[in-house]
Amino acid sequence: MNRRSVIALAIGLSLLSAPAFAKKKDKAPVTPPAPVIATFVDPNPAVDPGNVLVLDLSNGGRVLIRMMPQWAPNHVERIKTLTQQGFYNGVIFHRVIDGFMAQTGDPTGTGQSGSSLPDLKAEFNYMPHVRGTVSMARTNEPDTANSQFFIVFYPRFALDHRYTNFGRVIAGMDVVDRIERGEPPANPTKVVQASLLSEGKPVPVIAPPAPAAVPEISPDMLSKSKSN
């Protein structure tokens, strides 16, 4: 057998063996990596009522916010402390941007103030800012969150890892949607009462807005009207 025949035979054998090798390789199951899914929490507020913030608003609705110490323990503790002190009662939503968020927690209503407690060190976490997310407001410096927080109307992933996400609305998002818009709003929505679900406080009685004053009509005004 000459050299050319040997080479041809070697090539033929390699071609015959290649499909068998490929077939054997195809039989081995290939398991793709499981996707990483960030799950939220059981939406049932009865699971941990001590970590559910209740906001009764002046628009006549009640909002339940599930706070997550696993995400931001110091921020959750701050909200609970201020709530039990009555700090948020009567505070307005001073910055409400349609399609973005509603912000509250400043007793002066200007967005420039907070509580007398020291600012908090940031606790940025992996949870995304989706509709209903409740996150802490701050200045341009990361460790300046104090008492102000905001509720997100629509997903804003640009806020992820830059603002401390500490909870999510689990009931009453329609009430959040009715918060008056503006910076500040002309007729701002107010937190009438903030409490923890574990306290069992009833919905406060909210007086309806006073009707617009009707000007008194004098005889002179009637006579002028007739003359016109």
C-alpha positions, 0 to 999 in steps of 0.5 A: 500500500502506497503512502497516498492510500494510507492517507486516504484510509486514515481520512476515511476512518476519521470520517466514519468515527466522527458521527459516532463520537458526535452521537455519543456526545449528544446523548449526554444531557446538558442542564442550563444554569437555573435563572436567579429569581428575586422573590418578594415576600408573602403579601399577607400582612398578618405574617408580621404585622409589626413590620407593616406600616399603615398610612391613613391619607387625607384622600380617604384611603389606607395604604399598607406597606410591608417593611423588610428588615432583611433588606435594610434593618436600620432604615426599617427600625427608623421608620418604626421609631418615628411612626410610634412617636407620631412623627408622620401624623399630619405630614404632607406629600410635598413632592409628587411627580406623575409617572415617578413617585410620591415623597413625604416625611418632612414635617416642614413640607419643604423637602429640606428637613427631617427628624432630630435623629442622626442620618442613616448609613446607606443600606443599598440592596439588590431589590429593584425599584418597581411599582409600589416600592418604598425607598428612602430619600436622601441628598446627593450624599449616600449616607444622608437618609433620615425620615423622608421616603417615597413610593414609586408609581412606575418601575425606576431601575436607575434608582437601584443600588443608589437609594435604600429600598426598604419595603413595598406597598401590599395594599392600597396602591390605588390610594397612592395613585390618588395622591395630589401631584405637584412640587409642592401640590397646591392642595397636598395629600396628607398623612392623617395617621401613620401606625404599625398594623400590630397597633390595631389603630382604626381608620381615623374619621376624616372630615370632608372638605369645607364647601366653598363659601357662597357670596351673600347677595345684597339687594343692591347687587340684585338691582344692579343686575336688573339694570344691566 
